[in-house]
Amino acid sequence: MNGISNRAGIFIGQIQERLNGGGIAAKELPKLINSACVGEEAINLYPSNNKGGCYELAYFIALKRSPYAKGNGHLDCRKAMEKLIQHTLGSCRNITKQAIFITASWDAGAYNEWKHILAEIDENIELEVYLLSGRSATRMDVRFFK
């Protein structure tokens, strides 16, 4: 496993641990990610209320309408994909070098609309995409569908 995969694995494990407690609130994500990235550099996180600068690592978390989510404020898969595209090709282009996309509900329609853009992003930065299901997570290769 490489560094980005390790980071994703730690964070995914923490999300999965919250299943028994009824899930995780969107406002808890920053605290959870900070504890998963102890000693790491600053990151971008979606969803988040913090409007900071651009960093080399960004997380995009889509848990809306899933057993992992508690309360409001979570993104669905489509919205998280939009944020990923806007972030990496817009506001933080050439700054973000790694992106981790985690979803509990894959949106095939959104993916079909943007698969070529996601594949392009994956060619320019390290992009890892994970689909959560119960206590497991599957890594998906967006280049496969180009």
CNS distance restraints for C-alpha pairs under 8 A (distance, minus, plus):
assign (resid   1 and name CA) (resid   5 and name CA) 5.82 0.50 0.50
assign (resid   1 and name CA) (resid   6 and name CA) 6.36 0.50 0.50
assign (resid   2 and name CA) (resid   6 and name CA) 6.22 0.50 0.50
assign (resid   3 and name CA) (resid   7 and name CA) 6.25 0.50 0.50
assign (resid   4 and name CA) (resid   8 and name CA) 6.19 0.50 0.50
assign (resid   4 and name CA) (resid  98 and name CA) 7.29 0.50 0.50
assign (resid   4 and name CA) (resid 100 and name CA) 7.69 0.50 0.50
assign (resid   4 and name CA) (resid 126 and name CA) 7.95 0.50 0.50
assign (resid   4 and name CA) (resid 128 and name CA) 7.80 0.50 0.50
assign (resid   5 and name CA) (resid   9 and name CA) 6.02 0.50 0.50
assign (resid   5 and name CA) (resid 128 and name CA) 7.53 0.50 0.50
assign (resid   6 and name CA) (resid  10 and name CA) 6.25 0.50 0.50
assign (resid   7 and name CA) (resid  11 and name CA) 6.37 0.50 0.50
assign (resid   7 and name CA) (resid  36 and name CA) 7.36 0.50 0.50
assign (resid   7 and name CA) (resid  37 and name CA) 7.06 0.50 0.50
assign (resid   8 and name CA) (resid  12 and name CA) 5.97 0.50 0.50
assign (resid   8 and name CA) (resid 100 and name CA) 6.64 0.50 0.50
assign (resid   9 and name CA) (resid  13 and name CA) 6.05 0.50 0.50
assign (resid  10 and name CA) (resid  14 and name CA) 6.44 0.50 0.50
assign (resid  10 and name CA) (resid  36 and name CA) 5.97 0.50 0.50
assign (resid  11 and name CA) (resid  15 and name CA) 6.34 0.50 0.50
assign (resid  11 and name CA) (resid  32 and name CA) 7.56 0.50 0.50
assign (resid  11 and name CA) (resid  33 and name CA) 6.40 0.50 0.50
assign (resid  11 and name CA) (resid  36 and name CA) 5.68 0.50 0.50
assign (resid  12 and name CA) (resid  16 and name CA) 6.16 0.50 0.50
assign (resid  12 and name CA) (resid 102 and name CA) 7.95 0.50 0.50
assign (resid  12 and name CA) (resid 137 and name CA) 7.60 0.50 0.50
assign (resid  13 and name CA) (resid  17 and name CA) 6.15 0.50 0.50
assign (resid  14 and name CA) (resid  18 and name CA) 6.67 0.50 0.50
assign (resid  14 and name CA) (resid  32 and name CA) 7.29 0.50 0.50
assign (resid  14 and name CA) (resid  36 and name CA) 7.70 0.50 0.50
assign (resid  15 and name CA) (resid  19 and name CA) 7.18 0.50 0.50
assign (resid  15 and name CA) (resid  23 and name CA) 7.62 0.50 0.50
assign (resid  15 and name CA) (resid  24 and name CA) 7.12 0.50 0.50
assign (resid  15 and name CA) (resid  68 and name CA) 6.98 0.50 0.50
assign (resid  16 and name CA) (resid  68 and name CA) 7.23 0.50 0.50
assign (resid  16 and name CA) (resid 134 and name CA) 7.39 0.50 0.50
assign (resid  16 and name CA) (resid 135 and name CA) 6.02 0.50 0.50
assign (resid  18 and name CA) (resid  22 and name CA) 6.60 0.50 0.50
assign (resid  18 and name CA) (resid  23 and name CA) 4.92 0.50 0.50
assign (resid  18 and name CA) (resid  24 and name CA) 6.06 0.50 0.50
assign (resid  18 and name CA) (resid  68 and name CA) 7.04 0.50 0.50
assign (resid  19 and name CA) (resid  23 and name CA) 4.73 0.50 0.50
assign (resid  19 and name CA) (resid  24 and name CA) 7.74 0.50 0.50
assign (resid  19 and name CA) (resid  67 and name CA) 6.75 0.50 0.50
assign (resid  19 and name CA) (resid  68 and name CA) 5.64 0.50 0.50
assign (resid  22 and name CA) (resid  67 and name CA) 7.10 0.50 0.50
assign (resid  22 and name CA) (resid  68 and name CA) 7.11 0.50 0.50
assign (resid  22 and name CA) (resid  69 and name CA) 7.60 0.50 0.50
assign (resid  22 and name CA) (resid  70 and name CA) 6.45 0.50 0.50
assign (resid  23 and name CA) (resid  67 and name CA) 6.14 0.50 0.50
assign (resid  23 and name CA) (resid  68 and name CA) 4.23 0.50 0.50
assign (resid  23 and name CA) (resid  69 and name CA) 4.82 0.50 0.50
assign (resid  23 and name CA) (resid  70 and name CA) 5.01 0.50 0.50
assign (resid  24 and name CA) (resid  28 and name CA) 6.57 0.50 0.50
assign (resid  24 and name CA) (resid  29 and name CA) 7.42 0.50 0.50
assign (resid  24 and name CA) (resid  68 and name CA) 6.08 0.50 0.50
assign (resid  24 and name CA) (resid  69 and name CA) 5.15 0.50 0.50
assign (resid  24 and name CA) (resid  70 and name CA) 5.02 0.50 0.50
assign (resid  24 and name CA) (resid  71 and name CA) 7.99 0.50 0.50
assign (resid  25 and name CA) (resid  29 and name CA) 7.02 0.50 0.50
assign (resid  25 and name CA) (resid  69 and name CA) 6.11 0.50 0.50
assign (resid  25 and name CA) (resid  70 and name CA) 4.67 0.50 0.50
assign (resid  25 and name CA) (resid  71 and name CA) 5.69 0.50 0.50
assign (resid  25 and name CA) (resid  72 and name CA) 7.29 0.50 0.50
assign (resid  25 and name CA) (resid  73 and name CA) 7.75 0.50 0.50
assign (resid  25 and name CA) (resid  74 and name CA) 7.80 0.50 0.50
assign (resid  26 and name CA) (resid  47 and name CA) 6.96 0.50 0.50
assign (resid  26 and name CA) (resid  48 and name CA) 7.64 0.50 0.50
assign (resid  26 and name CA) (resid  69 and name CA) 7.44 0.50 0.50
assign (resid  26 and name CA) (resid  70 and name CA) 7.41 0.50 0.50
assign (resid  26 and name CA) (resid  71 and name CA) 7.40 0.50 0.50
assign (resid  26 and name CA) (resid  72 and name CA) 6.95 0.50 0.50
assign (resid  26 and name CA) (resid  73 and name CA) 5.46 0.50 0.50
assign (resid  26 and name CA) (resid  74 and name CA) 5.45 0.50 0.50
assign (resid  27 and name CA) (resid  48 and name CA) 7.23 0.50 0.50
assign (resid  27 and name CA) (resid  73 and name CA) 7.59 0.50 0.50
assign (resid  28 and name CA) (resid  32 and name CA) 6.20 0.50 0.50
assign (resid  29 and name CA) (resid  33 and name CA) 5.97 0.50 0.50
assign (resid  29 and name CA) (resid  48 and name CA) 7.86 0.50 0.50
assign (resid  30 and name CA) (resid  34 and name CA) 6.07 0.50 0.50
assign (resid  30 and name CA) (resid  45 and name CA) 7.26 0.50 0.50
assign (resid  30 and name CA) (resid  48 and name CA) 7.26 0.50 0.50
assign (resid  31 and name CA) (resid  35 and name CA) 6.30 0.50 0.50
assign (resid  32 and name CA) (resid  36 and name CA) 6.28 0.50 0.50
assign (resid  33 and name CA) (resid  37 and name CA) 6.11 0.50 0.50
assign (resid  34 and name CA) (resid  38 and name CA) 6.13 0.50 0.50
assign (resid  42 and name CA) (resid  55 and name CA) 6.44 0.50 0.50
assign (resid  42 and name CA) (resid  57 and name CA) 7.69 0.50 0.50
assign (resid  43 and name CA) (resid  54 and name CA) 7.73 0.50 0.50
assign (resid  43 and name CA) (resid  55 and name CA) 5.40 0.50 0.50
assign (resid  43 and name CA) (resid  56 and name CA) 6.88 0.50 0.50
assign (resid  43 and name CA) (resid  57 and name CA) 5.14 0.50 0.50
assign (resid  43 and name CA) (resid  58 and name CA) 5.52 0.50 0.50
assign (resid  43 and name CA) (resid  59 and name CA) 7.60 0.50 0.50
assign (resid  44 and name CA) (resid  52 and name CA) 7.79 0.50 0.50
assign (resid  44 and name CA) (resid  53 and name CA) 7.96 0.50 0.50
assign (resid  44 and name CA) (resid  54 and name CA) 6.70 0.50 0.50
assign (resid  44 and name CA) (resid  55 and name CA) 6.14 0.50 0.50
assign (resid  44 and name CA) (resid  57 and name CA) 6.38 0.50 0.50
assign (resid  44 and name CA) (resid  58 and name CA) 4.41 0.50 0.50
assign (resid  44 and name CA) (resid  59 and name CA) 6.21 0.50 0.50
assign (resid  45 and name CA) (resid  58 and name CA) 5.71 0.50 0.50
assign (resid  45 and name CA) (resid  59 and name CA) 4.83 0.50 0.50
assign (resid  45 and name CA) (resid  60 and name CA) 6.10 0.50 0.50
assign (resid  45 and name CA) (resid  61 and name CA) 7.81 0.50 0.50
assign (resid  46 and name CA) (resid  58 and name CA) 7.92 0.50 0.50
assign (resid  46 and name CA) (resid  59 and name CA) 6.20 0.50 0.50
assign (resid  46 and name CA) (resid  60 and name CA) 4.85 0.50 0.50
assign (resid  46 and name CA) (resid  61 and name CA) 6.09 0.50 0.50
assign (resid  46 and name CA) (resid  75 and name CA) 7.95 0.50 0.50
assign (resid  46 and name CA) (resid  80 and name CA) 7.31 0.50 0.50
assign (resid  46 and name CA) (resid  83 and name CA) 7.43 0.50 0.50
assign (resid  47 and name CA) (resid  60 and name CA) 7.06 0.50 0.50
assign (resid  47 and name CA) (resid  61 and name CA) 6.74 0.50 0.50
assign (resid  47 and name CA) (resid  73 and name CA) 7.32 0.50 0.50
assign (resid  47 and name CA) (resid  74 and name CA) 6.45 0.50 0.50
assign (resid  47 and name CA) (resid  75 and name CA) 6.49 0.50 0.50
assign (resid  54 and name CA) (resid  91 and name CA) 7.73 0.50 0.50
assign (resid  54 and name CA) (resid  92 and name CA) 5.46 0.50 0.50
assign (resid  54 and name CA) (resid  95 and name CA) 6.48 0.50 0.50
assign (resid  54 and name CA) (resid  96 and name CA) 6.84 0.50 0.50
assign (resid  55 and name CA) (resid  92 and name CA) 7.67 0.50 0.50
assign (resid  55 and name CA) (resid  95 and name CA) 6.20 0.50 0.50
assign (resid  55 and name CA) (resid  96 and name CA) 5.54 0.50 0.50
assign (resid  56 and name CA) (resid  95 and name CA) 5.67 0.50 0.50
assign (resid  56 and name CA) (resid  96 and name CA) 3.94 0.50 0.50
assign (resid  56 and name CA) (resid  97 and name CA) 4.89 0.50 0.50
assign (resid  56 and name CA) (resid  98 and name CA) 6.10 0.50 0.50
assign (resid  57 and name CA) (resid  96 and name CA) 5.72 0.50 0.50
assign (resid  57 and name CA) (resid  97 and name CA) 6.24 0.50 0.50
assign (resid  57 and name CA) (resid  98 and name CA) 4.83 0.50 0.50
assign (resid  57 and name CA) (resid  99 and name CA) 5.75 0.50 0.50
assign (resid  57 and name CA) (resid 100 and name CA) 7.95 0.50 0.50
assign (resid  58 and name CA) (resid  96 and name CA) 6.89 0.50 0.50
assign (resid  58 and name CA) (resid  98 and name CA) 6.44 0.50 0.50
assign (resid  58 and name CA) (resid  99 and name CA) 4.80 0.50 0.50
assign (resid  58 and name CA) (resid 100 and name CA) 6.35 0.50 0.50
assign (resid  59 and name CA) (resid  99 and name CA) 5.80 0.50 0.50
assign (resid  59 and name CA) (resid 100 and name CA) 4.82 0.50 0.50
assign (resid  59 and name CA) (resid 101 and name CA) 5.98 0.50 0.50
assign (resid  59 and name CA) (resid 102 and name CA) 7.78 0.50 0.50
assign (resid  60 and name CA) (resid  80 and name CA) 5.92 0.50 0.50
assign (resid  60 and name CA) (resid  81 and name CA) 7.90 0.50 0.50
assign (resid  60 and name CA) (resid  83 and name CA) 7.54 0.50 0.50
assign (resid  60 and name CA) (resid  84 and name CA) 6.70 0.50 0.50
assign (resid  60 and name CA) (resid  99 and name CA) 7.54 0.50 0.50
assign (resid  60 and name CA) (resid 100 and name CA) 6.17 0.50 0.50
assign (resid  60 and name CA) (resid 101 and name CA) 4.70 0.50 0.50
assign (resid  60 and name CA) (resid 102 and name CA) 6.24 0.50 0.50
assign (resid  61 and name CA) (resid  74 and name CA) 7.86 0.50 0.50
assign (resid  61 and name CA) (resid  75 and name CA) 6.88 0.50 0.50
assign (resid  61 and name CA) (resid  80 and name CA) 6.65 0.50 0.50
assign (resid  61 and name CA) (resid 101 and name CA) 6.04 0.50 0.50
assign (resid  61 and name CA) (resid 102 and name CA) 4.95 0.50 0.50
assign (resid  61 and name CA) (resid 103 and name CA) 6.00 0.50 0.50
assign (resid  62 and name CA) (resid  74 and name CA) 6.51 0.50 0.50
assign (resid  62 and name CA) (resid  75 and name CA) 4.79 0.50 0.50
assign (resid  62 and name CA) (resid  76 and name CA) 4.88 0.50 0.50
assign (resid  62 and name CA) (resid  77 and name CA) 5.12 0.50 0.50
assign (resid  62 and name CA) (resid  79 and name CA) 7.95 0.50 0.50
assign (resid  62 and name CA) (resid  80 and name CA) 5.89 0.50 0.50
assign (resid  62 and name CA) (resid 101 and name CA) 7.88 0.50 0.50
assign (resid  62 and name CA) (resid 102 and name CA) 6.09 0.50 0.50
assign (resid  62 and name CA) (resid 103 and name CA) 4.47 0.50 0.50
assign (resid  62 and name CA) (resid 104 and name CA) 6.43 0.50 0.50
assign (resid  62 and name CA) (resid 105 and name CA) 7.58 0.50 0.50
assign (resid  63 and name CA) (resid  68 and name CA) 6.18 0.50 0.50
assign (resid  63 and name CA) (resid  69 and name CA) 5.47 0.50 0.50
assign (resid  63 and name CA) (resid  74 and name CA) 5.90 0.50 0.50
assign (resid  63 and name CA) (resid  75 and name CA) 6.20 0.50 0.50
assign (resid  63 and name CA) (resid  76 and name CA) 6.17 0.50 0.50
assign (resid  63 and name CA) (resid  77 and name CA) 7.63 0.50 0.50
assign (resid  63 and name CA) (resid 103 and name CA) 5.83 0.50 0.50
assign (resid  63 and name CA) (resid 104 and name CA) 5.36 0.50 0.50
assign (resid  63 and name CA) (resid 105 and name CA) 7.24 0.50 0.50
assign (resid  64 and name CA) (resid  69 and name CA) 5.99 0.50 0.50
assign (resid  64 and name CA) (resid  72 and name CA) 7.96 0.50 0.50
assign (resid  64 and name CA) (resid  73 and name CA) 7.97 0.50 0.50
assign (resid  64 and name CA) (resid  74 and name CA) 4.93 0.50 0.50
assign (resid  64 and name CA) (resid  75 and name CA) 5.36 0.50 0.50
assign (resid  64 and name CA) (resid  76 and name CA) 4.89 0.50 0.50
assign (resid  64 and name CA) (resid  77 and name CA) 7.90 0.50 0.50
assign (resid  64 and name CA) (resid 104 and name CA) 7.88 0.50 0.50
assign (resid  65 and name CA) (resid  69 and name CA) 6.73 0.50 0.50
assign (resid  65 and name CA) (resid  76 and name CA) 7.57 0.50 0.50
assign (resid  66 and name CA) (resid 104 and name CA) 6.29 0.50 0.50
assign (resid  66 and name CA) (resid 105 and name CA) 7.22 0.50 0.50
assign (resid  68 and name CA) (resid 104 and name CA) 7.60 0.50 0.50
assign (resid  69 and name CA) (resid  74 and name CA) 7.08 0.50 0.50
assign (resid  75 and name CA) (resid  79 and name CA) 5.90 0.50 0.50
assign (resid  75 and name CA) (resid  80 and name CA) 5.87 0.50 0.50
assign (resid  76 and name CA) (resid  80 and name CA) 6.17 0.50 0.50
assign (resid  76 and name CA) (resid 103 and name CA) 7.86 0.50 0.50
assign (resid  76 and name CA) (resid 105 and name CA) 7.67 0.50 0.50
assign (resid  77 and name CA) (resid  81 and name CA) 6.15 0.50 0.50
assign (resid  77 and name CA) (resid 103 and name CA) 6.15 0.50 0.50
assign (resid  77 and name CA) (resid 104 and name CA) 7.94 0.50 0.50
assign (resid  77 and name CA) (resid 105 and name CA) 6.47 0.50 0.50
assign (resid  77 and name CA) (resid 106 and name CA) 6.15 0.50 0.50
assign (resid  77 and name CA) (resid 107 and name CA) 5.80 0.50 0.50
assign (resid  77 and name CA) (resid 110 and name CA) 7.93 0.50 0.50
assign (resid  78 and name CA) (resid  82 and name CA) 6.31 0.50 0.50
assign (resid  78 and name CA) (resid 107 and name CA) 6.23 0.50 0.50
assign (resid  78 and name CA) (resid 110 and name CA) 5.50 0.50 0.50
assign (resid  78 and name CA) (resid 111 and name CA) 7.80 0.50 0.50
assign (resid  79 and name CA) (resid  83 and name CA) 6.23 0.50 0.50
assign (resid  80 and name CA) (resid  84 and name CA) 6.14 0.50 0.50
assign (resid  80 and name CA) (resid 101 and name CA) 7.95 0.50 0.50
assign (resid  81 and name CA) (resid  85 and name CA) 6.22 0.50 0.50
assign (resid  81 and name CA) (resid 110 and name CA) 7.68 0.50 0.50
assign (resid  81 and name CA) (resid 111 and name CA) 7.98 0.50 0.50
assign (resid  82 and name CA) (resid  86 and name CA) 6.08 0.50 0.50
assign (resid  83 and name CA) (resid  87 and name CA) 5.83 0.50 0.50
assign (resid  84 and name CA) (resid  88 and name CA) 6.02 0.50 0.50
assign (resid  85 and name CA) (resid  89 and name CA) 5.71 0.50 0.50
assign (resid  85 and name CA) (resid  90 and name CA) 7.41 0.50 0.50
assign (resid  85 and name CA) (resid 117 and name CA) 7.62 0.50 0.50
assign (resid  85 and name CA) (resid 118 and name CA) 7.39 0.50 0.50
assign (resid  85 and name CA) (resid 121 and name CA) 7.88 0.50 0.50
assign (resid  86 and name CA) (resid  90 and name CA) 4.99 0.50 0.50
assign (resid  86 and name CA) (resid  91 and name CA) 6.70 0.50 0.50
assign (resid  87 and name CA) (resid  91 and name CA) 5.30 0.50 0.50
assign (resid  87 and name CA) (resid  92 and name CA) 5.32 0.50 0.50
assign (resid  87 and name CA) (resid  93 and name CA) 6.95 0.50 0.50
assign (resid  88 and name CA) (resid  92 and name CA) 5.42 0.50 0.50
assign (resid  88 and name CA) (resid  93 and name CA) 4.92 0.50 0.50
assign (resid  88 and name CA) (resid  94 and name CA) 7.64 0.50 0.50
assign (resid  88 and name CA) (resid  96 and name CA) 6.46 0.50 0.50
assign (resid  88 and name CA) (resid 121 and name CA) 7.26 0.50 0.50
assign (resid  89 and name CA) (resid  93 and name CA) 4.91 0.50 0.50
assign (resid  89 and name CA) (resid 121 and name CA) 7.69 0.50 0.50
assign (resid  92 and name CA) (resid  96 and name CA) 5.98 0.50 0.50
assign (resid  96 and name CA) (resid 125 and name CA) 7.48 0.50 0.50
assign (resid  97 and name CA) (resid 124 and name CA) 7.93 0.50 0.50
assign (resid  97 and name CA) (resid 125 and name CA) 4.94 0.50 0.50
assign (resid  97 and name CA) (resid 126 and name CA) 6.24 0.50 0.50
assign (resid  98 and name CA) (resid 125 and name CA) 5.61 0.50 0.50
assign (resid  98 and name CA) (resid 126 and name CA) 4.59 0.50 0.50
assign (resid  98 and name CA) (resid 127 and name CA) 5.89 0.50 0.50
assign (resid  99 and name CA) (resid 125 and name CA) 7.43 0.50 0.50
assign (resid  99 and name CA) (resid 126 and name CA) 6.22 0.50 0.50
assign (resid  99 and name CA) (resid 127 and name CA) 4.84 0.50 0.50
assign (resid  99 and name CA) (resid 128 and name CA) 6.41 0.50 0.50
assign (resid 100 and name CA) (resid 127 and name CA) 5.95 0.50 0.50
assign (resid 100 and name CA) (resid 128 and name CA) 4.99 0.50 0.50
assign (resid 100 and name CA) (resid 129 and name CA) 6.07 0.50 0.50
assign (resid 100 and name CA) (resid 130 and name CA) 7.91 0.50 0.50
assign (resid 101 and name CA) (resid 127 and name CA) 7.56 0.50 0.50
assign (resid 101 and name CA) (resid 128 and name CA) 6.15 0.50 0.50
assign (resid 101 and name CA) (resid 129 and name CA) 4.67 0.50 0.50
assign (resid 101 and name CA) (resid 130 and name CA) 6.21 0.50 0.50
assign (resid 102 and name CA) (resid 129 and name CA) 5.92 0.50 0.50
assign (resid 102 and name CA) (resid 130 and name CA) 4.80 0.50 0.50
assign (resid 102 and name CA) (resid 131 and name CA) 6.10 0.50 0.50
assign (resid 102 and name CA) (resid 132 and name CA) 7.22 0.50 0.50
assign (resid 103 and name CA) (resid 129 and name CA) 7.99 0.50 0.50
assign (resid 103 and name CA) (resid 130 and name CA) 6.32 0.50 0.50
assign (resid 103 and name CA) (resid 131 and name CA) 5.15 0.50 0.50
assign (resid 103 and name CA) (resid 132 and name CA) 6.08 0.50 0.50
assign (resid 104 and name CA) (resid 131 and name CA) 5.63 0.50 0.50
assign (resid 104 and name CA) (resid 132 and name CA) 4.68 0.50 0.50
assign (resid 104 and name CA) (resid 133 and name CA) 6.49 0.50 0.50
assign (resid 105 and name CA) (resid 131 and name CA) 7.09 0.50 0.50
assign (resid 105 and name CA) (resid 132 and name CA) 7.58 0.50 0.50
assign (resid 106 and name CA) (resid 131 and name CA) 7.00 0.50 0.50
assign (resid 107 and name CA) (resid 111 and name CA) 6.22 0.50 0.50
assign (resid 108 and name CA) (resid 112 and name CA) 5.99 0.50 0.50
assign (resid 109 and name CA) (resid 113 and name CA) 6.35 0.50 0.50
assign (resid 110 and name CA) (resid 114 and name CA) 6.32 0.50 0.50
assign (resid 111 and name CA) (resid 115 and name CA) 5.26 0.50 0.50
assign (resid 114 and name CA) (resid 118 and name CA) 6.11 0.50 0.50
assign (resid 115 and name CA) (resid 119 and name CA) 6.03 0.50 0.50
assign (resid 115 and name CA) (resid 142 and name CA) 7.08 0.50 0.50
assign (resid 115 and name CA) (resid 145 and name CA) 6.90 0.50 0.50
assign (resid 115 and name CA) (resid 146 and name CA) 6.19 0.50 0.50
assign (resid 116 and name CA) (resid 120 and name CA) 6.17 0.50 0.50
assign (resid 116 and name CA) (resid 146 and name CA) 5.61 0.50 0.50
assign (resid 117 and name CA) (resid 121 and name CA) 6.19 0.50 0.50
assign (resid 118 and name CA) (resid 122 and name CA) 6.13 0.50 0.50
assign (resid 118 and name CA) (resid 142 and name CA) 6.67 0.50 0.50
assign (resid 118 and name CA) (resid 143 and name CA) 7.91 0.50 0.50
assign (resid 119 and name CA) (resid 123 and name CA) 6.34 0.50 0.50
assign (resid 119 and name CA) (resid 142 and name CA) 5.72 0.50 0.50
assign (resid 119 and name CA) (resid 143 and name CA) 5.00 0.50 0.50
assign (resid 119 and name CA) (resid 145 and name CA) 7.96 0.50 0.50
assign (resid 119 and name CA) (resid 146 and name CA) 6.04 0.50 0.50
assign (resid 120 and name CA) (resid 124 and name CA) 6.66 0.50 0.50
assign (resid 121 and name CA) (resid 125 and name CA) 6.14 0.50 0.50
assign (resid 121 and name CA) (resid 127 and name CA) 7.40 0.50 0.50
assign (resid 122 and name CA) (resid 126 and name CA) 5.97 0.50 0.50
assign (resid 122 and name CA) (resid 127 and name CA) 5.18 0.50 0.50
assign (resid 122 and name CA) (resid 142 and name CA) 7.43 0.50 0.50
assign (resid 122 and name CA) (resid 143 and name CA) 7.15 0.50 0.50
assign (resid 128 and name CA) (resid 139 and name CA) 7.11 0.50 0.50
assign (resid 128 and name CA) (resid 140 and name CA) 7.36 0.50 0.50
assign (resid 128 and name CA) (resid 141 and name CA) 7.48 0.50 0.50
assign (resid 129 and name CA) (resid 139 and name CA) 5.73 0.50 0.50
assign (resid 129 and name CA) (resid 140 and name CA) 5.35 0.50 0.50
assign (resid 129 and name CA) (resid 141 and name CA) 6.95 0.50 0.50
assign (resid 129 and name CA) (resid 142 and name CA) 7.53 0.50 0.50
assign (resid 130 and name CA) (resid 137 and name CA) 6.14 0.50 0.50
assign (resid 130 and name CA) (resid 138 and name CA) 5.42 0.50 0.50
assign (resid 130 and name CA) (resid 139 and name CA) 4.47 0.50 0.50
assign (resid 130 and name CA) (resid 140 and name CA) 5.83 0.50 0.50
assign (resid 131 and name CA) (resid 137 and name CA) 5.46 0.50 0.50
assign (resid 131 and name CA) (resid 138 and name CA) 5.21 0.50 0.50
assign (resid 131 and name CA) (resid 139 and name CA) 6.52 0.50 0.50
assign (resid 131 and name CA) (resid 140 and name CA) 7.24 0.50 0.50
assign (resid 132 and name CA) (resid 136 and name CA) 6.06 0.50 0.50
assign (resid 132 and name CA) (resid 137 and name CA) 4.42 0.50 0.50
assign (resid 132 and name CA) (resid 138 and name CA) 6.57 0.50 0.50
assign (resid 133 and name CA) (resid 137 and name CA) 5.98 0.50 0.50
assign (resid 141 and name CA) (resid 145 and name CA) 7.66 0.50 0.50
assign (resid 142 and name CA) (resid 146 and name CA) 6.98 0.50 0.50
